[in-house]
Amino acid sequence: MKKVSIITVSYNCEKTLLDTINSVSNQTARNAIEYIIIDGQSTDATLDIIKENEHLIDHWISDKDNGIYDAMNKGLQCAQGEWVGFLHADDLFHNNNVIESIINEINNSDFNCLYGNLNYIQEEPPHKIVRHWKSQAFSDKLLKRGWMPPHPTVYLKRSHLKELGLFNTNYIIAADYDYMLRTFSHENTQSTFLNQVLIDMRLGGVSNNSLKNIIQKSKEDYKALKSNKVGGLYALFIKNFSKLIQFF
């Protein structure tokens, strides 16, 4: 059975982290998971939650970092699984069979990148779905149209990660978009689209929680498009406009 490393990055996530840990623990393919938590020296009860649930975590550290992408890089450097993905501390697997479905796809195909669909959900129970991010099979033209798959659904073969490198920490908000552009424009990336909802993401991410951050995100997205030689203002416009059709 393939081993899958799942990385959770946390900082002062006492309200949601236990749900995330349980979402990993409840996976039917739990024995195939290496679960890693990278904490940024939280000052709330996050560390207490981690310590109380150490038996459900394969590896964790808590030390000072230079932001979320620095922490994500630490997770990538810790991972030992054949495949690697992220489950952020505000997120949940859509159901208990997600990793089993991913492993079944991995076992039956020859590729180094897998991704699926994502639901944005309300922060509080009953976690009503407010936006559905349905992806599609990749083609070269999609990137120039502002397309990207939901980053939290992306799983990469660790051997391919060595070709792609780490997140660019010069980006404050858009390093994940830069990484997706780098991944899907890379000549050796062979991807497959698993047409299932893999992740439920709570609303309230950093990039959309203020007008200032939305402007910063757009500037960084444009920089990422240009630096990866994918597109420019047109791609950025289509990328943002396409989000409107994802709302219920």
C-alpha positions in Angstrom: 0.0 0.0 0.0 1.3 3.5 -0.9 2.1 5.8 2.1 0.6 9.3 2.0 2.0 12.1 4.0 -0.6 14.6 5.2 0.7 17.9 6.5 -1.3 20.3 8.8 0.1 23.7 9.5 -1.2 25.4 12.6 -1.0 28.7 14.5 -3.5 29.5 17.3 -6.1 27.1 15.8 -7.6 25.8 19.1 -11.2 26.1 17.7 -10.7 23.9 14.7 -7.5 21.7 15.0 -9.2 18.8 16.9 -11.7 18.5 14.1 -8.9 18.4 11.6 -6.9 15.8 13.6 -10.1 13.6 13.9 -10.7 14.0 10.2 -7.4 12.3 9.5 -7.7 9.7 12.3 -11.2 8.6 11.0 -9.9 7.9 7.5 -10.5 4.3 6.4 -6.9 4.2 5.1 -5.4 5.6 8.3 -2.7 2.9 8.3 -1.4 4.3 5.0 -1.1 7.9 6.4 1.9 9.6 7.8 0.4 12.6 9.7 2.5 15.6 10.3 1.6 18.8 12.2 3.8 21.9 11.9 2.9 24.5 14.6 4.3 28.1 14.7 4.6 28.3 18.5 0.9 28.9 19.2 0.0 30.9 22.2 -3.5 29.6 22.7 -4.6 26.0 23.5 -3.4 24.6 20.2 -0.3 22.9 21.7 -2.4 21.3 24.5 -4.6 19.8 21.8 -1.6 18.5 19.9 -0.1 16.9 23.0 -3.4 15.4 24.1 -3.6 13.7 20.7 0.0 12.7 20.1 -1.1 9.1 19.6 -2.9 10.2 16.4 0.1 12.2 15.1 3.2 10.6 13.6 5.4 13.7 13.8 4.9 17.2 15.1 7.0 20.3 15.9 6.3 23.7 17.3 8.8 26.4 16.6 8.9 29.9 15.3 8.5 30.3 11.5 8.4 33.1 8.9 4.8 32.6 8.0 2.5 29.9 6.7 4.5 29.1 3.6 7.7 28.7 5.6 5.8 26.3 7.9 4.5 24.4 4.8 8.1 24.1 3.5 9.1 22.6 6.9 6.3 20.0 6.4 7.5 19.1 2.9 11.0 18.6 4.2 9.7 16.3 7.0 7.4 14.2 4.8 8.5 10.6 4.1 5.5 9.3 2.2 5.5 8.4 -1.5 2.8 11.0 -1.9 2.3 14.3 -0.1 -0.7 16.7 0.5 -1.9 19.3 2.9 -4.9 19.5 5.2 -5.0 22.9 6.7 -6.0 23.4 10.4 -9.4 24.9 9.3 -10.2 22.1 6.9 -11.7 18.7 6.9 -11.7 15.7 4.6 -15.1 15.6 2.9 -15.7 12.0 4.2 -13.8 9.1 5.8 -12.9 7.5 2.4 -11.0 10.4 0.8 -7.5 8.9 1.3 -8.7 5.4 0.3 -10.1 6.9 -2.9 -6.8 8.7 -3.6 -4.8 5.5 -3.0 -7.0 3.5 -5.3 -6.4 6.1 -8.0 -2.7 6.1 -7.4 -2.5 2.3 -7.6 -4.4 2.2 -10.9 -2.7 5.0 -12.8 0.7 6.3 -13.8 1.0 10.0 -12.8 2.7 12.2 -10.3 0.0 14.7 -9.5 -3.6 14.2 -8.4 -6.3 16.8 -7.5 -10.1 16.9 -7.0 -13.0 19.2 -6.0 -13.5 21.3 -2.9 -16.4 22.7 -0.9 -16.3 26.0 1.0 -18.4 25.6 4.1 -19.7 27.9 6.9 -17.4 28.1 9.9 -20.1 27.0 12.4 -22.2 23.7 12.3 -24.1 22.5 10.4 -21.3 23.7 8.0 -23.6 24.5 5.1 -21.9 24.5 1.7 -21.7 28.0 0.3 -19.4 27.5 -2.6 -18.5 24.5 -4.7 -15.1 24.5 -6.5 -15.5 21.9 -9.2 -12.3 21.4 -11.1 -11.6 19.6 -14.4 -9.1 17.6 -16.3 -6.0 19.6 -17.1 -5.1 21.0 -20.5 -2.3 23.4 -21.4 -4.8 26.2 -22.3 -6.4 26.3 -18.9 -3.6 28.1 -17.1 -3.7 31.0 -19.5 -7.4 31.3 -18.7 -6.7 31.8 -15.0 -7.5 28.1 -14.1 -6.0 26.3 -11.1 -7.2 23.3 -9.1 -8.0 23.8 -5.4 -4.6 23.6 -3.8 -5.8 21.8 -0.7 -6.9 18.9 -2.9 -3.6 18.5 -4.7 -1.4 15.5 -3.9 2.1 15.2 -5.4 4.5 12.3 -5.7 7.4 13.1 -3.4 9.9 12.3 -6.1 8.3 15.0 -8.2 8.4 17.5 -5.4 12.2 17.4 -5.7 11.8 18.8 -9.2 9.3 21.4 -8.2 11.1 22.8 -5.2 9.6 24.5 -2.2 7.0 27.3 -1.8 8.4 30.8 -2.6 8.3 32.6 0.8 8.7 36.0 -1.0 4.9 35.7 -1.5 2.8 36.7 1.5 -0.5 35.4 0.3 -0.1 33.8 -3.1 2.7 31.3 -2.8 0.2 28.5 -3.2 -1.0 29.9 -6.5 2.6 30.4 -7.6 3.2 26.7 -6.7 0.2 25.5 -8.7 1.4 27.5 -11.7 4.9 26.1 -11.3 3.5 22.6 -10.9 1.1 22.6 -13.9 3.5 24.4 -16.3 6.3 21.9 -15.4 7.2 19.7 -18.4 7.3 16.6 -16.2 4.0 17.0 -14.4 1.6 14.2 -15.3 -1.7 14.9 -13.6 -5.1 13.2 -13.1 -8.4 14.7 -12.0 -10.3 12.7 -9.4 -13.9 13.9 -9.9 -14.9 13.8 -6.2 -15.1 16.4 -3.4 -12.0 15.8 -1.3 -11.9 18.7 1.1 -14.4 20.9 3.0 -12.8 24.3 3.7 -14.1 26.7 6.3 -14.7 30.2 5.1 -12.4 32.9 6.5 -9.0 32.4 4.8 -6.4 35.2 5.0 -6.5 36.1 1.3 -10.2 37.1 1.4 -10.7 38.5 4.9 -10.2 42.1 4.1 -10.1 44.5 1.1 -6.4 45.1 1.8 -5.7 41.3 1.5 -7.8 41.0 -1.6 -5.7 43.7 -3.3 -2.5 42.2 -2.1 -3.6 38.8 -3.3 -4.4 40.2 -6.8 -1.0 41.9 -7.0 0.8 38.7 -6.0 -1.3 36.5 -8.4 -0.3 38.8 -11.2 3.4 38.6 -10.3 3.1 34.8 -10.1 1.5 34.7 -13.6 4.2 36.8 -15.1 7.1 35.1 -13.3 5.9 31.7 -14.4 5.3 33.0 -18.0 1.7 31.8 -18.0 -0.3 35.0 -18.6 -1.1 38.5 -17.3 -4.1 40.7 -16.6 -6.5 38.7 -18.8 -5.7 35.4 -16.9 -6.1 37.3 -13.6 -9.5 38.7 -14.5 -10.8 35.3 -15.7 -9.4 33.6 -12.6 -11.3 36.0 -10.3 -14.5 36.1 -12.4 -14.7 32.3 -12.6 -15.2 32.2 -8.8 -18.6 33.8 -9.1 -20.2 30.7 -10.7 -19.0 28.5 -7.8 -21.4 30.1 -5.3 -24.7 28.4 -4.5 
